[in-house]
Each structure stands twice: as C-alpha cells, then as structure tokens.
Amino acid sequence: MYDVIVVGGGISGAVAAIASSRAGAKTLLVERYGFLGGMLTAAGVGPMMTFHVGQEQVIQGITGELIDRLKNKGKSPGHVVDTIGYTYTITPFDAEGMKYELECMLLESGGELLYHTQLVDTKVENGKIKEIIVSNRGGLQSLSAKVFIDGTGNADLSYLAGVPCVKGRPQDGAMQPMTTNMKMTNVDTDAIRAYIKAHPEEFPYLEGNTDIIDESSILAVSGFAKTLEKGLETGELTFKIEGILFFETNNKGEVIINTTRIHGYDPTDPWSFTKAEIEGRRQAMELETFFRNRVKGFENAVLVHTGPEIGVRSSRQIEGEYVLTIEDIITSKKFYDVIAHGGYPVDIHSPDGEEEVITEDMHLPKNSMYSAPYRSLINNHITNLITVGRCISATFEAQGAIRVTPMAGAIGHGGGVAAALAAKQGGKASDISISTLQAVLKEQGAYLNLEGSQ
C-alpha cells in the first residue's frame, strides 16, 4: 500500500513522483519502459521549449533543477536563444544524461520505481480507484494507493477509471498530426550556418535577420523553403509537410529532425496507432534520402534513431473541474489555484495538413504569461485521481500552448505535491488546501505569481 502511485514516467509523471516523495509521501512510479523521460528520452523529442517569458524564467522548481543538474554535468548547455525566433529560449539536452538524472532525482527523494510494467485496468469503488492492474514479467499484479497520478500523456489511467474525456477539435474530433522524430549524426552545422547567411530567402521565418543564428552555439532551424519545394515537385517527398524543422542537440553534429507529419490517425486506437507508426517510418526513410541529397550540411549525415514510439501532440483531454480555454491563455487569466505558468505560444499543427488553424485572435502577446489551475488536474468522477501533463482539462486550442515539455513538467510538479497532501488527509484530491499546495511548491523552488489571482 502506497500513499501515491504515479503511472507513467515521462517528464510530467517523473517530476510528479519526485515532488510527491519530497513532500513526504510513500511514492511508487510505474513505467512501461526501462527508463524515465518519456518521449524526451525514448522518441527523440527535443529540445525542451520554453522555460521563459521574455527574460524571466517562469518554469523553475524540479523541472528547472533537472536542467541545472544536466548543465553541471555537461549534458545540457542550459537555456539558449531560439535561433528560429519562434519562442524565447530552447533547452537542448543529452537524452542518456536525462534518463540517468531523472532516475537519480527520484531515488534520492526516496521514491520507488517499477520498470517494464504496463497499466492494464483499474478497480473503482464508490468513486475511488482502489487499485490498478498492471502487467509485467511477473504476470498480472495489483497495486494499491491512497492517491493515483495519471502521467501517461494520453489520459490512459483516467479513461480506464471512467473519467469522461474528449479528443481533438470539437467539430470532428480530429487531432494534431503525430511525428516520428529522427536523430541524425555527422551533420555539418557550420556549413548550415554559412548557408543560412548566404541564402536568407530560404528562411522566410527569419525575415532577413540571419544574424540571430550567431546568438547561440546551438542551432535551431526552420526553413529550406525552396529546397523543400523542389523535393515536393520532384516527388522525392510524398506527404503533406509545412516546413523543414530541426534542432541541434547537446552533442556537436547531432540533430533532431521534427519534419514527418502523420495526419488522420488516432493515437488512442491501437490499430490506427500501428498504421501511424508504419507511415511515420516510411516518411523517415524518405526524409533521410532527401536530407542527404538536398539539404546543405547533411551530405554525410547518418540516421541513428527513430525511437520506439511515434510522437503524439494531442489525444485525450480529461473533463476536469475547470476547462482551460484559449481565452484564458491569451488574456493571461489569473487563477486562485494556479500551480504552473508558461509562455510558449499557441502552437497547433493542422489535423489534416490543409487549413490554417491558428487565427489572429489566438496569438499570444509577446512577454505574456499564462497559468494552469489545479482544478484542471482533478475531476468530479474519481476523487483520488490527479491527472498531469498535456492531457489535463483544456480545450483543443488551449492545449496547443500547454502541451510542451517544460509546462508538462511544471504541471507534474503541482500534481505531485497535491497528491502527497491529499494522501495525508484521506485521499480526496479536491479537499486539499490550495494555499498549502502553493506554499509547498514554493518551498520546492517552483515559480508562482499569485498577484491578482481570482
């Protein structure tokens, strides 16, 4: 019997488990892989973006501590300028270093781990999860706790427990496209920098300001517009694609390519998800050839990794006590129960690859900071369940802003502390003191702006 069980060891679940354990709860983290970090370490997702609003770092606490620890060990340069100019900063990292550091942080906190274990089902009585059923090499096992945290990313635990969920945009349920991230090594980033300077027309997003690439030792690129156009004209690329996007990691000559686009599949349907994996791998093979033949700096590059699972941007969202809206995001609404802040723009990839999704009234004003309320992590159906990460209660449009990994980590921090507090007083997640929750978060280093909270 545990105080808190966290299902899912991605960035949000891992941070939640560390926070819960540091707050004094006997905590178990159940993870299907043999390491932590989720898509950041398994599927080549990166860099993390963004911890900042303007010059101010608004995501701190355990998520910020992780980066500090990686930086001290040479596994991350820390927060550097986004040379694309899309957001304030990006945070590259070494994936193997992150696996190890997250594990160290959890074990140092006193938390326990159970790897290679998959959630199968839940047992619910009187609106409470009594136990979860998991599968591993020991067969089917039951695990019990006073409070459970859903860190699965797709609201799997919440869904199995009977929490109502929604998927995709309201009119048709279509979700953002998935991406098979690619990691290539032996990339000549110096040649790419020189090419950007010599061909500004290829990088319209920079609006001629190619000097921005000199502001960081780590390269982030969105462009090669004419090169891409040529590839589509010749049939070298056969899928819908809005642009070429890649990021240098902490390791010289190693880049993550975020360019495949798998439209029209459902990541919560195992048959559809399987087809998406197949299509993603096909697109990755096309891109490998295209990059080597067409994209400057990749002539001798080697594809080394596509990860064990395709990257998912959006799937289920729980129906929580409060639904975070796009209006809350762009107006920087303040909440009395705020547990995290963010400044990443509203970033929605078209579900069908055609129409522009982000309208003028969805643009986040520069230097604006939005908030996530605790009520978006809890629901009115299962009293001892807290949901963290990108699948909290939010509209399709609002989720486009809060879905990124630094924000997921900050949300996980809030959910982890809340679970520990709830476990100490009967297990009901809605009964905890918000002021105590916020005080403990601050004690653990989190950034919270409580001025003008409603």
N, C-alpha and C positions, 0 to 999 in steps of 0.2 A: 504494500500500500504506500503510494507516494502522495506527497502534498500536491505536486504539479507534474503532469506528463505533457511534454511537447511532442507533437507529431510533425516531423519534417525539419531537417537541419539545414535549410537554405539560410540566407543571410538573416531573414526575419526570425525564423524559428531558432537559429543558433543564438542570436542576440537575446531573444526572449528567455531561453533556457539559462543563459549566463546571468541575466538580470534577476530572474526568479531565484536562482540559487544564491546569488549575492544578497538578496533580500531575506534570506533565512529559510527558504522553503526546500524541502527534500525533493529534488527535481530529477526527472529522467527525460532524456532526449532520445526519441526513436527515429532512426534514419534508415532509408532504404538502400543507400549506397554505403561504402565503407569509409566515408569522409564527410566533412561538413563544407558548407559554402554553396550548395545547390548549383544553380546554373552558372554562377560566377566561377566555380572551380570544375564543374563537370562538363559544361557545354560551351565554354569559350566566350561567355558573355563578359563584356568589359569595353571600356573602362567603367568605373562607377561614376555617375554624374547626376546631380551636383550636390556637394555639401554646403554650398554657399548661396547667399543672396547678396549680390554685389560683392563687396569686400568682406562681408561678415559671414563667418562660419556658423550656420544655424543648426546643422546636424553634428552634434558632439557626442557626449556620453560614451557608451560602449562601442557604438559604430565608429565614432571618431578615434577612440582608443585603439581599435583594431588597426587602423591606418597608421597611427603613430608607432605602434609596435612593429608593423611591417617596415616602415620607413627606417626605424632604428636598426633593423637587420639587413638593410639594403634590398628589401623585397618590394619596395614601392618608392617612387620619387615624392610621394605625398600628393598634395593638390596642386595641379599645374594649370596654366591658362589653356582654355579650349581654343585651339588654333583654327577650328572651323568657325568659331564665333557664334555658335548656337546658344550656348549657355555660359555660365561664369567660369567654371573650372571643371576639369575631368580628373579622375584619380586612377591611374594605371596601377597594376599590381601583378605580382608573380603568383600564379594560381596555386602552385605547390606550396609556396610560403603561406598563402591564406588558409589552405587546408590545415596546415600544422598549427598556425597561430590561433585559429578558432578553437581547435581541439584543446590546445594548452589553456586558453582562457576559460573554457568550460570546466576542465578538470581542476584547475586552480581554484575555481569558485566552489568546488565541492559537488558539482553536478555529476550525474552518471550518464553513460552512453550505451545505447543498444543499436549496433550497426546491422546492416543486411537484414532489415526487418521491415516488412510491408504491412500497412494498415489493410485489414480485410473487412471489418464490420464493427458495429457498436452495439452495446446493450443499454437501452434507455428505459428508465423507470421514473414516473412522476416528474417528467420534465428535466431529468438529470441523467447525464452519462454515468452509468455505474461502472462500466469497464469497456475497454476496447479489445477487439480480437485482432491479433497480428499473426503473420506467417513468417517463419524463418527456418533455418535448418533443423530447429528443434520441433518443427511442426506448427500446429496452431496453438497459440498461447493467449491467455487473458491477462490484461494489465489494468490495475485499478488506481485511481487517484481522486483527490477531493476536487481538483480543478484540472481541466484539459485546455491546451492551447493548440489551435489549428494553424500550423505553419507549413501546410502542404502547397501553398501557392494557388491551388485550384479549388480550395474550399472542400476538399475531399472528406475530411472529418466532419465538417459542418453538414454537408449534404447527406452523409450516411447517418448522421444523428437526427435528421429530419428538419434541419433549419431551411426555410424557404430560400431559394437562390434564383437569381436571374442571370442571363447570359447575353452578351453583346448589346447592340443598339436596339432600342425599343421597337422600331418598326418591323424588324425582321430577324432579330437575334444574331445577326452576322457579327463576327468578332474580328479583331485586328489580325492581320496575317502573321503566321509564325515564321521563324527564321532559323535555318541551320547555319550557325556561326562557323566560320572557317579560321583556322590558325595556320599561317604560313611563315616560314623562316627563310633566312638568307635573302631578305629584302634590302635593297639599296635605298635607304631612306634619304641619304644625301642627294642621290640622283633625283628622287621625287621632289625634294625641296627646290632644287635647281629648276626642275620642270615647271613647278608652280610659279616661280618667279618669271620664267620665260613665256609662259602661256596663261596669263590671267583669264583669258576668255574661256578656258576650260573649267573655271571655278567661279561661276556666277554668284555663288553664295557669299563670296568674299567681297564682292562689289569693287574689285580692283585693289583692295587692301591686302596685298600678298605679304606685306611686312609682318603681319600678325604671326606668321609661322616662325618668326625669329624670337618670339616671346616665350617659347617653351622648348626645352630639349626633347620633349616627347611629341611626336607628330600625330595629329588627327586630321583626316582628310575627307571632305565631301566634295565630289566634283568629277573631273574627267568627263565632262558632259558630251563633248564632241566624240571622244573615244567610245563612250557608251552608245551614242547614236549610230556610230559606224558598226558596232557589234550587233545592234538590233537590225540594221539594214541588211547586213550580210547573212543573217540567220545564225551567227555564232552564239547568240543568246536568244532563247526561245520562250522566255517567261516575262511577265509584266514586272517592270523594275523602274523605280523613280530616280535612282541615282546610285553612284558608287560611293560606298562609305567604308572606311577602315581606320583602325587606331593602332598605333604602336604600343606595345606593352612595356613593362619594366625592363625587358631584355632587348638589347640592340638588335635590329634586323628582324624582330618577331612582330607580326601584326595580326590583329583580329579583324576579319572581314565580315561586316554586317550588311550583306547585299542580297542574299537569297530572299525571295518573298513567296511564301506558300499560302495562297489565297483559297478560301472556300472550304476549309476543313474545320472540324470541331475537336479541340484537344481533350474534351471530356468524354468523347465517344471512342472507345479503343480501336474500332475498325477504321474510323476516319483518321484517327491519330496515326495508325500504322501506315495508311496511304500517304499521309503528310510526311512521315519520315522517309519514305521511299522517294517522294517527289523532291524533298529537300536535298537528299544525297545526289539525285540526278542533277539538280541545279548547281550543286557544289562542284561536280565534275566539269560541267560546262564552264563555270567561272574559273576553275583552276587553269584550264587551257586558254581562256580568254585573257586572264591576267598575264600569263606568261608571254602571250603573243602580242598583246596590245597595250598593256598598262606599264608606263615607264617605271623602272625600278624593280619590276617583278620578273625580269627575263630569266633569272636563275633561281627563282623562289621555289620552295618545296612545301607542298601541303602536308602538314603533320598531324592535323587533328580536326575532327568534326564533332566530337563529343558523343556520349551515349544517349542523348535525348535532344530533340529539337527545342528551340527556344520559343516559349509561349508568352505573348504580351498580355492577353486578356482571355479569361474564360468565365468561370462563375464569380459572381459577387453575392455575398450574403445579403439578406434583407434584415438590416440591423435596426437598433432603436433609433438611429439617425442616419439618413441617407445623405452623404456628402454630395453637393451639386456643383456644377460648373460655375454657378453664380457665387457660391461660397469661395471658390478658388480665385476667380478674377477680381472679386471685391475684397479679398483678404479678410473674410469674416472671422471675427474672434469668438472663440468658444470658451465657456467657463470650465469645460472639462478637456481642454487641449492637452494632448500628450506628445505632439510632434509638430515640427514646422518644416516647410520645404520651399524651394524657389525654382524648381525645374519647370520649364514651360509646358503648356498643354501640347502633348505630342501623340497624335492619333494617326496611325497608318490606315489608309482606306481599306476596309474589309474586302472590297472587290477590285482594288487597284485602279479604279477609274476616277471617281469624282473627288474633289477636294473636300475633306471632312471638317477641317478647322476653319470656321467662319471668322469674320472680323471681330465679332463680339466674344470670341474665345481667347483672344490674345492676352496673355498675362502682361500687365505693365512692367516695365523694367524696374528692377530692385524691389519688386513686390514679394511679400512673404505670405504664404497661406498656412492653414493649420488643419490638423486632423483631430477630431473629437473622440474621446474614449467611447462615447455611445455608438460610434460606427464600428466598434470592435465586438460589441455584445448584441444579443438578440433577445426577443421576447418568447422564445420557444424552449431553449435549453439553458438552464440557469447557471450551470457550472462550466460554460464553454466561452473562451475568448478566441477570436479569430484575428490573425495578424497578417501583414504582408499586403500584396497587391489585390487580394480578394475581399478586403473589408467592404462595408456597405457604402457604395458610391455609384453614381450614375456612370454610364459609358464614357461620357465626356470628361467628368472629373477624374475618373480612373486613369485617363490618359496623362495626367500630371503626376499623380501619386504612385504610379506603378514602378518607378525606378528604384534601383537597389539601395541608395543611401536612405531614401524615405522609407523603404521597406524595413531597413534596419532600425530606424528611429521608431517606427510603429511597433516593431517587435519589442523594443526596449520598454515602451509603455505597457504593452500587453503582458510582458514577463513580470514586471513589478506588480501590476494589478492582480495577476494570478496568485502571486505569493501573499498579497494582502487578503485576497478572498479566501485562500486556503486556511488562514489563521482565524477566520470568523465564520465558519460554516460552509464555505464554498460557493456562495451566491455572488456572481460577478458584478451584479448591479448594486449590491449593498455596500460596496467599499466607499471610504471617504475620498472624494476627489482631491481635497486639499492635502491629505496624507499621501496619496498617489503622486501628486506633483512634487511634494516635498522630498519623497524618496528618490524620484527621478533626478531632481536637482542634486541630491546628495551623491548620486551615482554619475554626476557630471553632465547630465542632459541640459540642453539649452531650451528654456521655456520663457516666452514673453507673455506675461499674464496681464499686461496693462490693457484696460478696456474690454476685458473678457465679458461675454454676455451669458 
